[in-house]
Amino acid sequence: MAYIAKLPAFAIITLAETVSFKSPQPLPDSEDRAKYGSEDFITRSKGWYTRICLGPSYLLHIAEVAAILARAYPAHRLSAPVLARLFPDPARVSALKLSAPFVGGGLLLVAGTWIRKRCYETLGKFFTFQLALFKEHKLVTWGPYGVVRHPSYSGLLLGIAGIVTVGLGPGSYLYESGMLANPWVAGPAAAWALWWASVAGGVVRRVSTEDEVLRNRFGQEWEEWAKRTPYKLVPYVY
């Protein structure tokens, strides 16, 4: 019953998702957001984009945990109907193992969350999910911000790759149950993956916007930081 080992993994993954995508600070005032000009879709969403991202992920975790428990405790009165609903072939539940893609995706997510958490702690009240510039804003250049200029986005991109791999890759519920062969399931799954891709694209576009606004605000201080920390997201790459 190697698939039982996935249960504690899901607890860690769910916690990491929540930490990585729950804003540590309240929504900034419109005056502070306006300093970035026109708002991007993440700022305009005021948090609902997170629910679109994580809602399906949580549901997939619940489905997989339910299937694993039903397989582990076949005598329970709910086990048979749960498996019949979730798995056309209940014997395939044993394929819900700690596959290499699942473990790799989980590690990407945890690593990304650790980076994000460090950024929350380093920026403090200045870290918001919405683009904003406060009156008392300071240019933070230490900690993870001394490695790359936008480390929270580096962590976010790692997390996105991890979440999609855990949710759709080999070893996942949708993959192993055969549900992805059903167009009514494959369509929403593809839309969910594309939504994550759009979030990743929005994050990458934010990098240049933030650099421009911070350069205008802090001038020479920003220029010196950019010389010391020339990479935006990935050290020695970009």
C-alpha positions as CSV (number, residue, x, y, z in Angstrom):
1,M,0.0,0.0,0.0
2,A,2.7,2.4,-1.1
3,Y,0.0,4.9,-2.1
4,I,-0.8,5.5,1.6
5,A,2.5,7.5,1.8
6,K,0.9,10.2,-0.3
7,L,-1.4,11.2,2.5
8,P,1.2,13.1,4.5
9,A,2.5,14.5,1.2
10,F,-0.9,16.0,0.5
11,A,-0.9,17.7,3.9
12,I,2.5,19.4,3.1
13,I,1.4,20.3,-0.5
14,T,-1.9,21.8,0.6
15,L,-0.1,23.9,3.3
16,A,2.5,25.0,0.8
17,E,-0.2,26.0,-1.8
18,T,-2.0,28.0,0.9
19,V,1.0,29.9,2.1
20,S,2.3,30.6,-1.4
21,F,-1.0,32.0,-2.6
22,K,-2.5,33.7,0.4
23,S,-1.6,37.3,0.6
24,P,0.3,38.2,3.8
25,Q,-1.0,41.8,3.7
26,P,-4.5,43.3,3.1
27,L,-5.4,45.0,-0.2
28,P,-3.5,48.3,-0.6
29,D,-5.4,51.5,-1.0
30,S,-6.4,52.6,-4.5
31,E,-4.0,55.6,-4.2
32,D,-1.0,53.3,-3.6
33,R,-2.1,51.0,-6.4
34,A,-2.6,53.9,-8.8
35,K,1.2,54.7,-8.8
36,Y,1.7,51.7,-11.0
37,G,-0.6,53.2,-13.7
38,S,-3.2,50.8,-15.2
39,E,-3.7,47.7,-13.1
40,D,-2.8,44.3,-14.4
41,F,-5.4,41.5,-14.1
42,I,-3.9,40.1,-10.9
43,T,-4.3,43.5,-9.2
44,R,-7.8,44.0,-10.6
45,S,-8.9,40.6,-9.5
46,K,-8.4,41.5,-5.8
47,G,-7.9,37.8,-4.9
48,W,-10.5,35.9,-6.9
49,Y,-7.8,34.7,-9.4
50,T,-6.2,32.8,-6.4
51,R,-9.5,31.0,-5.8
52,I,-9.7,30.0,-9.5
53,C,-6.1,28.7,-9.3
54,L,-6.4,26.8,-6.0
55,G,-10.0,25.7,-5.9
56,P,-9.5,22.9,-8.5
57,S,-6.3,21.9,-6.9
58,Y,-7.9,21.5,-3.5
59,L,-10.7,19.4,-5.1
60,L,-8.2,17.2,-6.8
61,H,-6.4,16.6,-3.5
62,I,-9.7,15.7,-1.8
63,A,-10.7,13.3,-4.5
64,E,-7.3,11.5,-4.4
65,V,-7.3,11.3,-0.6
66,A,-10.8,9.9,-0.6
67,A,-9.8,7.3,-3.2
68,I,-6.7,6.3,-1.3
69,L,-8.7,5.9,2.0
70,A,-11.4,4.0,0.3
71,R,-8.9,1.6,-1.1
72,A,-7.1,1.3,2.2
73,Y,-10.3,0.6,4.1
74,P,-12.5,-1.5,1.7
75,A,-14.8,-2.7,4.5
76,H,-16.1,0.7,5.3
77,R,-19.6,1.3,4.0
78,L,-18.6,4.4,2.0
79,S,-15.5,2.8,0.3
80,A,-17.3,1.0,-2.5
81,P,-19.5,4.0,-3.6
82,V,-16.5,6.4,-3.4
83,L,-14.3,4.2,-5.6
84,A,-17.2,3.6,-8.0
85,R,-17.6,7.3,-8.4
86,L,-13.9,8.3,-8.6
87,F,-12.3,5.3,-10.4
88,P,-13.9,3.4,-13.3
89,D,-11.4,0.7,-12.5
90,P,-10.9,0.6,-8.7
91,A,-7.8,-1.6,-9.1
92,R,-6.0,1.4,-10.6
93,V,-6.0,3.2,-7.2
94,S,-2.7,1.4,-6.5
95,A,-1.2,3.5,-9.2
96,L,-1.6,6.6,-7.0
97,K,1.9,6.2,-5.7
98,L,4.7,8.6,-5.0
99,S,5.8,8.8,-8.6
100,A,8.9,10.7,-9.7
101,P,6.8,13.5,-11.3
102,F,4.6,13.8,-8.2
103,V,7.6,14.0,-5.8
104,G,9.4,16.4,-8.2
105,G,6.3,18.6,-8.5
106,G,5.9,18.6,-4.7
107,L,9.5,19.6,-4.2
108,L,9.2,22.5,-6.7
109,L,6.2,23.7,-4.8
110,V,7.8,23.5,-1.4
111,A,11.0,25.2,-2.6
112,G,8.9,28.0,-4.3
113,T,6.9,28.4,-1.1
114,W,10.0,28.7,1.0
115,I,11.3,31.4,-1.3
116,R,8.0,33.2,-1.1
117,K,7.9,33.0,2.7
118,R,11.4,34.5,2.9
119,C,10.2,37.3,0.7
120,Y,7.1,37.9,2.9
121,E,9.4,38.2,5.9
122,T,12.0,40.4,4.2
123,L,9.6,42.9,2.7
124,G,7.1,42.9,5.6
125,K,4.3,45.4,5.1
126,F,5.6,46.3,1.6
127,F,4.8,42.8,0.2
128,T,1.4,42.8,-1.4
129,F,-0.1,40.7,-4.2
130,Q,-1.4,43.8,-5.9
131,L,1.2,46.2,-7.4
132,A,1.4,49.2,-5.1
133,L,3.9,51.8,-4.0
134,F,3.5,53.3,-0.5
135,K,4.5,56.8,0.7
136,E,6.9,55.3,3.1
137,H,8.1,52.7,0.6
138,K,11.8,51.5,1.0
139,L,13.9,49.7,-1.5
140,V,14.7,46.3,-0.1
141,T,18.0,45.0,-1.4
142,W,19.0,42.3,1.1
143,G,18.0,38.7,1.8
144,P,16.6,37.0,-1.3
145,Y,16.5,40.4,-2.9
146,G,20.3,40.4,-2.9
147,V,20.2,37.2,-5.1
148,V,17.7,38.3,-7.8
149,R,15.6,41.4,-8.0
150,H,12.2,39.6,-8.1
151,P,12.7,36.4,-6.0
152,S,9.0,36.1,-5.0
153,Y,8.1,35.7,-8.6
154,S,10.9,33.1,-9.0
155,G,9.2,31.2,-6.1
156,L,5.8,31.7,-7.6
157,L,6.9,30.2,-11.0
158,L,8.4,27.2,-9.2
159,G,5.2,26.8,-7.3
160,I,3.0,26.9,-10.5
161,A,5.2,24.3,-12.2
162,G,4.8,22.1,-9.1
163,I,1.1,22.5,-8.7
164,V,0.3,21.6,-12.3
165,T,2.7,18.6,-12.2
166,V,1.1,17.3,-9.0
167,G,-2.4,17.8,-10.3
168,L,-2.1,16.5,-13.8
169,G,1.2,14.5,-14.1
170,P,1.8,10.7,-13.8
171,G,0.8,9.5,-10.4
172,S,-2.0,12.0,-10.0
173,Y,-5.7,11.2,-9.6
174,L,-6.7,12.5,-13.0
175,Y,-3.9,10.8,-14.8
176,E,-4.1,7.4,-13.2
177,S,-7.9,7.2,-13.0
178,G,-8.2,7.6,-16.8
179,M,-10.5,10.6,-16.3
180,L,-8.4,12.6,-18.7
181,A,-9.7,10.5,-21.5
182,N,-13.1,11.9,-20.9
183,P,-13.4,15.2,-22.8
184,W,-15.7,16.6,-20.1
185,V,-12.8,16.3,-17.7
186,A,-9.9,16.9,-20.1
187,G,-11.4,20.2,-21.2
188,P,-11.6,21.8,-17.7
189,A,-8.2,20.3,-16.8
190,A,-6.7,21.9,-19.9
191,A,-8.4,25.2,-19.1
192,W,-7.0,25.1,-15.5
193,A,-3.5,24.5,-16.8
194,L,-3.9,27.3,-19.3
195,W,-5.1,29.6,-16.5
196,W,-1.9,28.8,-14.5
197,A,0.1,29.6,-17.7
198,S,-1.7,33.0,-18.0
199,V,-0.8,33.7,-14.3
200,A,2.8,32.8,-15.0
201,G,2.9,35.0,-18.0
202,G,1.4,37.9,-16.0
203,V,4.0,37.5,-13.4
204,V,6.8,37.6,-15.9
205,R,5.3,40.8,-17.5
206,R,5.2,42.4,-14.0
207,V,9.0,42.2,-13.7
208,S,9.7,45.0,-16.2
209,T,6.8,47.1,-14.8
210,E,8.1,46.9,-11.3
211,D,11.7,47.6,-12.3
212,E,10.6,50.7,-14.2
213,V,8.4,52.1,-11.3
214,L,11.1,51.4,-8.7
215,R,13.8,53.0,-10.9
216,N,11.7,56.1,-11.3
217,R,11.0,56.2,-7.5
218,F,14.5,55.4,-6.1
219,G,16.8,56.6,-8.9
220,Q,20.5,56.1,-8.2
221,E,19.7,53.7,-5.3
222,W,17.9,51.4,-7.7
223,E,20.7,51.7,-10.3
224,E,23.3,50.6,-7.8
225,W,21.1,47.7,-6.7
226,A,20.6,46.6,-10.3
227,K,24.4,46.6,-10.8
228,R,24.9,44.5,-7.7
229,T,21.9,42.2,-8.5
230,P,21.7,42.1,-12.3
231,Y,19.5,39.1,-12.6
232,K,15.7,39.4,-12.4
233,L,14.4,35.9,-11.7
234,V,17.1,33.2,-12.2
235,P,20.8,33.8,-11.1
236,Y,23.2,33.8,-14.1
237,V,20.3,33.2,-16.5
238,Y,17.7,36.0,-16.5
